[in-house]
Amino acid sequence: MTDAFVGDDVHHLACGICPSRRFPVGEFDVYERPTRDCPFDPADGNRYTAERVPVCVHPEKVGLPAGRYKSDGTAPAVQLVLPADESALVPYLHDVLYGAAPVLLEDLIKQARAEISRHFPGLDVTTTLRRALS
C-alpha cells in the first residue's frame, strides 16, 4: 500500500481522523464542507459517500481543493491566480505554497515561475520564490 498523504509523524493541519492520514491522494474525496452526501459514521468516526469512499471535509486544512478524487478518478489541480499588486505577491505565494498539499507543490512552483515573469517582468522570479518560501 502507498504511504498516507499525511503521516502521523508530520505536523499538519489535517484533523487527526482525516482520511489524508490513512490514504494517499486519490484514495479519498475532498468536500467543501460536511453535507448529507458524506454522513458521519459513528462506528469509526469517519465520513463516507454512499459508496463508502472516505471523505475529508476541510479542504483548507488538507491543502487540496475540493474534488471527487477517488469517486471520479480525477487528479488534484490548482490554478495559481497572482494578485494584481506586486507588494501582495510574496505573502500570497507564501500562503499558497505553505498551505498546499505536497503533491501540488511542483506544479504550483512551475505556474508561479511562468506567471511572475508574465505579470511582473521586472521581478527576479528566483528571489521572489525564495522570499515566499523563507
C-alpha positions as a LaTeX table, in Angstrom:
\begin{tabular}{lrrr}
\hline
Residue & $x$ (\AA) & $y$ (\AA) & $z$ (\AA) \\
\hline
Met1 & 0.00 & 0.00 & 0.00 \\
Thr2 & 1.17 & 3.52 & $-0.78$ \\
Asp3 & 2.03 & 5.78 & 2.13 \\
Ala4 & $-0.64$ & 8.06 & 3.51 \\
Phe5 & $-0.73$ & 11.62 & 2.25 \\
Val6 & $-0.16$ & 12.97 & 5.78 \\
Gly7 & 1.76 & 10.70 & 8.12 \\
Asp8 & 1.16 & 10.60 & 11.87 \\
Asp9 & 4.70 & 11.84 & 12.45 \\
Val10 & 4.05 & 15.00 & 10.41 \\
His11 & 2.81 & 18.25 & 11.96 \\
His12 & $-0.08$ & 19.11 & 9.67 \\
Leu13 & $-3.37$ & 20.98 & 9.90 \\
Ala14 & $-5.35$ & 17.89 & 8.85 \\
Cys15 & $-7.65$ & 16.56 & 11.55 \\
Gly16 & $-6.47$ & 13.53 & 13.49 \\
Ile17 & $-9.16$ & 11.36 & 11.92 \\
Cys18 & $-8.85$ & 12.78 & 8.38 \\
Pro19 & $-8.62$ & 10.20 & 5.59 \\
Ser20 & $-5.47$ & 12.01 & 4.43 \\
Arg21 & $-3.75$ & 10.45 & 7.44 \\
Arg22 & $-4.64$ & 6.95 & 6.23 \\
Phe23 & $-4.72$ & 7.18 & 2.43 \\
Pro24 & $-2.63$ & 8.70 & $-0.37$ \\
Val25 & $-4.02$ & 11.50 & $-2.54$ \\
Gly26 & $-6.50$ & 10.00 & $-4.96$ \\
Glu27 & $-7.84$ & 7.44 & $-2.50$ \\
Phe28 & $-10.30$ & 9.80 & $-0.79$ \\
Asp29 & $-12.60$ & 12.66 & $-1.80$ \\
Val30 & $-12.48$ & 16.23 & $-0.52$ \\
Tyr31 & $-15.73$ & 18.11 & 0.00 \\
Glu32 & $-16.10$ & 21.85 & 0.65 \\
Arg33 & $-17.84$ & 21.18 & 3.97 \\
Pro34 & $-19.84$ & 18.48 & 5.73 \\
Thr35 & $-23.01$ & 17.58 & 3.83 \\
Arg36 & $-25.64$ & 14.86 & 3.81 \\
Asp37 & $-23.78$ & 13.41 & 0.82 \\
Cys38 & $-20.96$ & 12.34 & 3.16 \\
Pro39 & $-22.51$ & 11.46 & 6.52 \\
Phe40 & $-20.53$ & 10.81 & 9.66 \\
Asp41 & $-20.26$ & 7.13 & 10.54 \\
Pro42 & $-20.35$ & 6.81 & 14.34 \\
Ala43 & $-18.92$ & 3.28 & 14.11 \\
Asp44 & $-15.46$ & 4.55 & 13.12 \\
Gly45 & $-15.73$ & 8.35 & 13.31 \\
Asn46 & $-15.19$ & 8.99 & 9.59 \\
Arg47 & $-17.29$ & 10.45 & 6.80 \\
Tyr48 & $-18.10$ & 8.44 & 3.69 \\
Thr49 & $-20.01$ & 8.76 & 0.45 \\
Ala50 & $-22.85$ & 6.31 & $-0.19$ \\
Glu51 & $-20.25$ & 4.13 & $-1.95$ \\
Arg52 & $-18.09$ & 4.15 & 1.22 \\
Val53 & $-15.42$ & 6.42 & $-0.25$ \\
Pro54 & $-13.66$ & 8.22 & 2.64 \\
Val55 & $-14.22$ & 11.99 & 2.66 \\
Cys56 & $-12.27$ & 14.93 & 4.05 \\
Val57 & $-14.48$ & 17.99 & 4.66 \\
His58 & $-11.75$ & 20.56 & 5.31 \\
Pro59 & $-10.00$ & 21.37 & 2.02 \\
Glu60 & $-8.27$ & 24.37 & 3.59 \\
Lys61 & $-6.69$ & 22.14 & 6.25 \\
Val62 & $-5.63$ & 19.29 & 3.99 \\
Gly63 & $-4.28$ & 21.60 & 1.28 \\
Leu64 & $-6.30$ & 20.16 & $-1.58$ \\
Pro65 & $-9.11$ & 21.80 & $-3.48$ \\
Ala66 & $-12.50$ & 20.13 & $-3.14$ \\
Gly67 & $-12.81$ & 17.28 & $-5.60$ \\
Arg68 & $-14.11$ & 13.77 & $-6.07$ \\
Tyr69 & $-10.63$ & 12.30 & $-6.48$ \\
Lys70 & $-11.46$ & 8.69 & $-5.60$ \\
Ser71 & $-15.08$ & 8.74 & $-6.76$ \\
Asp72 & $-14.35$ & 10.25 & $-10.18$ \\
Gly73 & $-10.72$ & 9.23 & $-10.57$ \\
Thr74 & $-9.58$ & 12.82 & $-11.05$ \\
Ala75 & $-6.20$ & 14.20 & $-10.08$ \\
Pro76 & $-5.96$ & 17.31 & $-7.89$ \\
Ala77 & $-5.03$ & 20.54 & $-9.63$ \\
Val78 & $-4.76$ & 24.15 & $-8.54$ \\
Gln79 & $-4.77$ & 27.23 & $-10.72$ \\
Leu80 & $-2.50$ & 29.95 & $-9.38$ \\
Val81 & $-4.01$ & 33.45 & $-9.59$ \\
Leu82 & $-1.45$ & 36.12 & $-8.73$ \\
Pro83 & $-2.53$ & 39.33 & $-7.03$ \\
Ala84 & $-2.53$ & 42.50 & $-9.13$ \\
Asp85 & $-0.43$ & 44.38 & $-6.56$ \\
Glu86 & 3.27 & 43.49 & $-6.54$ \\
Ser87 & 3.51 & 44.17 & $-2.79$ \\
Ala88 & 0.99 & 41.39 & $-2.12$ \\
Leu89 & 2.85 & 38.81 & $-4.22$ \\
Val90 & 5.27 & 37.35 & $-1.65$ \\
Pro91 & 2.67 & 36.98 & 1.12 \\
Tyr92 & 0.21 & 35.45 & $-1.36$ \\
Leu93 & 2.78 & 32.92 & $-2.64$ \\
His94 & 3.83 & 32.10 & 0.92 \\
Asp95 & 0.27 & 31.29 & 1.93 \\
Val96 & $-0.46$ & 29.29 & $-1.22$ \\
Leu97 & 2.76 & 27.26 & $-1.15$ \\
Tyr98 & 2.73 & 26.53 & 2.58 \\
Gly99 & $-0.97$ & 25.66 & 2.55 \\
Ala100 & $-0.80$ & 23.36 & $-0.48$ \\
Ala101 & $-0.63$ & 19.62 & $-0.45$ \\
Pro102 & 2.89 & 18.36 & $-1.21$ \\
Val103 & 1.62 & 16.65 & $-4.37$ \\
Leu104 & 0.68 & 20.08 & $-5.76$ \\
Leu105 & 3.90 & 21.97 & $-4.97$ \\
Glu106 & 5.87 & 21.19 & $-8.11$ \\
Asp107 & 3.03 & 22.33 & $-10.35$ \\
Leu108 & 2.40 & 25.45 & $-8.25$ \\
Ile109 & 6.07 & 26.45 & $-8.44$ \\
Lys110 & 6.09 & 25.93 & $-12.22$ \\
Gln111 & 2.98 & 28.07 & $-12.51$ \\
Ala112 & 4.48 & 30.74 & $-10.25$ \\
Arg113 & 7.68 & 30.90 & $-12.32$ \\
Ala114 & 5.70 & 31.43 & $-15.53$ \\
Glu115 & 3.10 & 33.81 & $-14.08$ \\
Ile116 & 5.55 & 36.01 & $-12.17$ \\
Ser117 & 7.56 & 36.53 & $-15.36$ \\
Arg118 & 4.41 & 37.38 & $-17.28$ \\
His119 & 2.68 & 39.65 & $-14.72$ \\
Phe120 & 5.73 & 41.24 & $-13.11$ \\
Pro121 & 8.51 & 41.28 & $-15.75$ \\
Gly122 & 10.75 & 43.48 & $-13.58$ \\
Leu123 & 10.88 & 40.98 & $-10.71$ \\
Asp124 & 13.52 & 38.30 & $-10.30$ \\
Val125 & 11.50 & 35.08 & $-10.14$ \\
Thr126 & 14.02 & 33.10 & $-8.09$ \\
Thr127 & 14.39 & 35.83 & $-5.48$ \\
Thr128 & 10.62 & 36.23 & $-5.23$ \\
Leu129 & 10.09 & 32.50 & $-4.71$ \\
Arg130 & 12.90 & 32.36 & $-2.14$ \\
Arg131 & 11.25 & 35.15 & $-0.19$ \\
Ala132 & 7.91 & 33.40 & $-0.34$ \\
Leu133 & 9.41 & 30.14 & 0.86 \\
Ser134 & 11.55 & 31.58 & 3.65 \\
\hline
\end{tabular}
